[in-house]
Amino acid sequence: MVMGKFPAGPDAELTPEEVSLLMDGELDADGAERACHGFREVASIQTWVCYHVIGDCLRGDGAPISGISKRFAARLAAEPTVLAPSRARPTPAAVAWAVAATVAAVGVVGWVALTTMPLPPSTIATAQRAADVRAADLRRPVVNEYLLAHQEYSPTTAIQGVRPYLRAVTADPQDASK
């Protein structure tokens, strides 16, 4: 066993001697582990494969097989082609049931939607009610003049929006006659 000839780093490329020693089982546990880490390099793997091919040829196991590609191509051509089966067409009864189910579903959804929606009031009744209401009836009367003068500083809502920029205007019926 040869110590001190191994590369320093665990991922260093293996020497041909180290590959040969590993193949023959002549490395101790630490040397074998370092050698296995060395197989991360492409050149080390190529040396490993090359040495195995040489060993197979020396033992007589690696004799090349002649005509293997022709025989493989012939066997591949002889295999049956597997085609996907054709889709089964739906029967007319299945189509009729599907159409009936669709019509029933649309009918049920429409019936539920129409029965739960409130009916809109007629246009004529809405116009008559709008004519009866005056703008003065909709406005709240301002009781306190102080609140009227300082309403822009009132924290009535969390989001004021445009309200601070609006001013309330009141008119007395006596002013309208002048």
N, C-alpha and C positions, 0 to 999 in steps of 0.2 A: 504494500500500500504506500502511496506517495503522498506525503503531507507537505503543505507549503507551496504546492504548484497550482492551487485553485485560485481563481480570481477573487479579489477583495470584496467586491459588491455582490449582494445576493442576486441581482438581475443581470450580471455580466454574462457575456457570451461564453459558452462552453468550448473547451479545446477538444479536438478529436480524441485525445487520450482519455479525457474524462468521460466522454460518451461511451468509449469502448469499455472502460472500467465499470461504468454503470450497467451496461448491457450484460457484462460477465458476472455481475453481482459481487464485485470486489471492493465496493465502497462501503465505508461505515455509515451509520445513520446520519451524522452531520454532513458528510460528503454527499450522500444521496439527496439530502434535503437541499443543499446548495445547488446540486446539479439539476434537480427538478425546478428550482426557481430560475435556473438558466434557460429553461425551455420556453421562456417568454420571448426569447429572441428567435427570429425566423431562421437565421443561419444554423442555430443549434438544432432546430427541428429538422432542417434539411439534412444535416449530418446524421441524425438519429435514423431517419428514413433510409438514407443511402446505406448506412451500415447494416440495417435489417435486410435490405435487398441483397447486399453482398453475402450475408449469412445464409439467406434462403437459397441463393444460387450455389454456394459451396456445399450445402446439404442436399441439393438436388430438388428442393421444394419449389423453387422459383422458376421452373422452366416455362417459357412463354407459351401460351396457348394460341395455336394458329387458327385464324379464321373466326375469332370470337365475335368481332363486330358484324360479320356477315350472318352468323348464326343468330345473334341477338336481333338484327334487323328482320330476319325471316320469321322468328318467333313473335316479334311484335306485330308484324303484318298479318300473321295468322290469327291473332286474338280477335274475338268478335268486338264490333263497335257497339257500345252501349248508348242507346238513344233515350231521351226523356220520353215518357209516355205522353200521349196527347191528352189535353184537358178534356174532362167530361163536360159536355154541354148541359146546362140546366134544363130540366123538363119544363114543359109549358105550365104544369100545375104549380111548380115551385115559383115560376115567374109571376103567376096570378096571385099566389099567396103573398109574395113580396110587395106587389102593387097594392093589394088590399090592406096590408099592414101599414104601408106608407100613407095611404088615404086616411085610415083610421087614426094614425098618430097626428096627422095634420089637423084632422077634425077635433080631436080631444084638446090639442094645444090651443086651437082657435076658440073653442067653446070656453075653456078656462080663462083665456085672456079677455074675452068679451064679457063674461059674467063678473069678473073682478074689477073691471074698469068702471069708474063712475060715468054716468051719461053727461055729456056737456050741456049746459043750459042753452036754451034757444037764443038766437041772436037778437030777436025782437025784445025779449024780456030783459036781456042784458042792457040793451040800449035804453029802455025805459027806466031801469034802475039807475043808470049812469046820469040820466037827465035830472032825476030827483035829488041827487047829491050835489051840494055846492062845495066849492073849495073852502069856504069858511067853516063848514061843518067838519071837515077832515082835520083842520089844524087844532092843536091843543092850545087852550088859552094859557098865556103866561101870567102867573099870579104875582111873582116877585120880580120887580124891576131890576134888582141886584143880580138875580140869576140870569136875566135877559142880557144884561150888560157884560157879564163875565162867563157866558156859557162856553166860550172857546177854550177856557182853561179847565173845564169840568172833565174829570176822568170817567166818562160814561162807558166807554168801551176800551178794550185793550188795544185795538187797532183803530186809530182815529180816522185815517183815510182823509177824505176831503172835508169832513165836518168842521175842523177848526177854521177853515177858510170861508164858511157860509155864515151869513148874518140873518137873523130872524127879523122879519119886517111885519109890523102890525099896522092895521089901519082901523080907525074908529068909523062907525057908520056916519058920525057927524062930519068927519073930514071928507067923506065921499060926496056929500051933498054940496060942498063948497065949490 
